[in-house]
Amino acid sequence: MTYTTTAKAVRGGLLAAAALLAACAVPAGATGNGSVDWLYLTVARSDTRSYDLRATLLLCDPPRGGHARAAEACAELDAAGGDLRALPPRDSFCPMVHAPVTAHARGQWHGRPVDYTETFPNSCVMAARTGAVFALDG
């Protein structure tokens, strides 16, 4: 049990380091304002029996990185001015199943720091509230 938790923590740390290296490797004027739009996104699903952590780096302008729906996610973020809480909710019917999912984003959007964390009752509610941004499963 400790090995699995430690391995996941190490993997998360390595992904964060890779995200910073990738963000620094992009030319400084890539967005036209001297900054790079990037978010390191994680989605953690947990219950009493297991823990699942997914993470990716989202780079925008142009959309790239390990995010499966980068172009759509960047467009949604751009429309919301980079404010994850301002993403328009989608019309959706979600089951009332308690399966908590925590979404976290950290990075930079148009020169402003971004640090967002929210726990949703389940992945359906998360998808309805955050659109393609936290769609890390493809």
C-alpha positions in Angstrom: 0.0 0.0 0.0 2.8 2.5 0.9 4.7 1.6 -2.3 1.6 2.4 -4.5 1.1 5.7 -2.7 4.8 6.6 -2.9 5.0 5.7 -6.6 2.0 7.8 -7.4 3.5 10.7 -5.5 6.8 10.4 -7.3 5.0 10.1 -10.7 3.0 13.3 -9.8 6.2 15.1 -8.9 7.9 14.0 -12.1 4.9 15.2 -14.2 5.0 18.6 -12.4 8.7 18.9 -13.2 8.1 17.9 -16.8 5.3 20.5 -17.0 7.6 23.3 -15.8 10.3 22.2 -18.3 7.9 22.1 -21.1 6.5 25.5 -20.2 9.9 27.0 -20.1 10.8 25.5 -23.5 8.1 27.4 -25.3 9.3 30.7 -26.8 8.5 33.7 -24.5 6.4 35.5 -27.2 4.2 32.5 -28.1 1.0 34.2 -26.9 1.7 37.7 -28.1 1.8 39.1 -24.6 5.1 37.7 -23.5 3.6 34.8 -21.5 2.8 31.2 -22.1 -0.7 29.9 -21.3 -0.3 26.6 -19.6 -2.1 24.5 -16.9 -1.0 21.4 -15.1 -4.3 19.5 -14.6 -5.1 16.7 -12.3 -8.2 14.6 -11.6 -8.2 12.5 -8.5 -10.9 9.8 -8.0 -11.0 8.2 -4.6 -13.1 5.9 -2.5 -12.3 3.8 0.5 -10.8 1.0 -1.6 -8.7 2.8 -4.3 -7.2 6.0 -5.5 -6.8 7.0 -9.1 -4.9 10.1 -10.2 -4.7 11.3 -13.8 -2.6 14.3 -14.8 -1.6 16.2 -17.9 -0.1 19.4 -19.1 -2.3 21.7 -21.2 -0.4 24.2 -23.4 -2.5 26.7 -25.4 -1.7 29.1 -28.3 -1.4 26.9 -30.2 -3.1 24.0 -28.3 -0.7 21.1 -27.6 0.6 19.0 -24.8 -0.7 15.7 -23.5 -4.3 16.7 -23.3 -6.5 14.6 -25.6 -9.0 17.5 -26.2 -6.5 20.4 -26.1 -8.0 22.6 -28.8 -11.5 22.4 -27.2 -10.2 22.9 -23.7 -8.1 26.0 -24.8 -11.1 27.5 -26.6 -13.4 27.0 -23.5 -10.7 28.6 -21.3 -10.2 31.5 -23.7 -14.0 32.2 -23.8 -14.0 32.2 -19.9 -10.9 34.5 -19.7 -8.9 31.7 -18.1 -11.3 31.6 -15.1 -12.2 28.0 -14.4 -15.1 29.0 -12.2 -16.6 31.1 -15.1 -16.8 28.1 -17.5 -20.5 27.8 -18.5 -22.2 24.7 -17.2 -23.5 22.2 -19.7 -27.1 20.9 -19.7 -26.7 17.4 -18.4 -28.6 14.8 -16.3 -26.2 13.3 -13.8 -27.0 10.4 -11.5 -27.0 11.1 -7.7 -24.1 8.7 -7.1 -21.5 9.6 -4.5 -18.2 9.0 -6.2 -16.1 12.1 -5.3 -13.8 13.6 -7.9 -11.3 16.4 -7.2 -10.1 18.6 -10.1 -7.0 20.7 -9.7 -5.4 23.2 -12.1 -2.3 25.1 -11.5 -0.4 27.3 -14.0 -0.6 30.6 -15.9 -3.2 32.2 -18.2 -2.4 35.5 -19.9 0.3 36.3 -17.4 -2.0 35.6 -14.3 -1.4 32.7 -12.0 -4.1 30.1 -11.9 -4.7 27.8 -8.9 -8.1 26.0 -8.9 -9.3 23.1 -6.8 -12.9 21.8 -6.6 -14.4 18.5 -5.5 -17.4 17.3 -7.4 -19.9 14.6 -6.3 -19.0 12.5 -9.3 -17.3 12.6 -12.7 -20.6 13.4 -14.5 -21.1 16.6 -12.5 -17.4 17.5 -13.1 -17.8 17.1 -16.8 -21.0 19.2 -16.8 -19.3 22.0 -14.9 -15.9 22.0 -16.5 -16.4 20.9 -20.1 -13.4 19.6 -21.9 -10.8 21.2 -19.6 -10.7 18.2 -17.1 -11.6 15.5 -19.7 -8.4 13.7 -19.2 -9.7 10.3 -20.3 -9.9 11.3 -23.9 
